[in-house]
Amino acid sequence: MNFGKRIIGVPPHYTSQTCSSCGEVVRKSLSVRTHRCIDCGFVAKCDHNAALNILRIGMDMLQAQT
């Protein structure tokens, strides 16, 4: 706990390649900066997509601890 907040380490592996909307893995090189899911049509910047995935993983890990 830090200042009343809980810090959870989330492994960042493949978070930019997994669609944060549907979970489909969309392979792309690091030079591609836009995530475009061919399965559900979700489009976002790769960093934003990865951040959504990291948040979801962290929330799932927090839920599992309680």
Secondary structure, 3 states (H helix, E strand, C coil): CECCECCCCCCCCCCCCECCCCCCECCCCCCCCEEECCCCCCEEEHHHHHHHHHHHHHHHHHHHHC
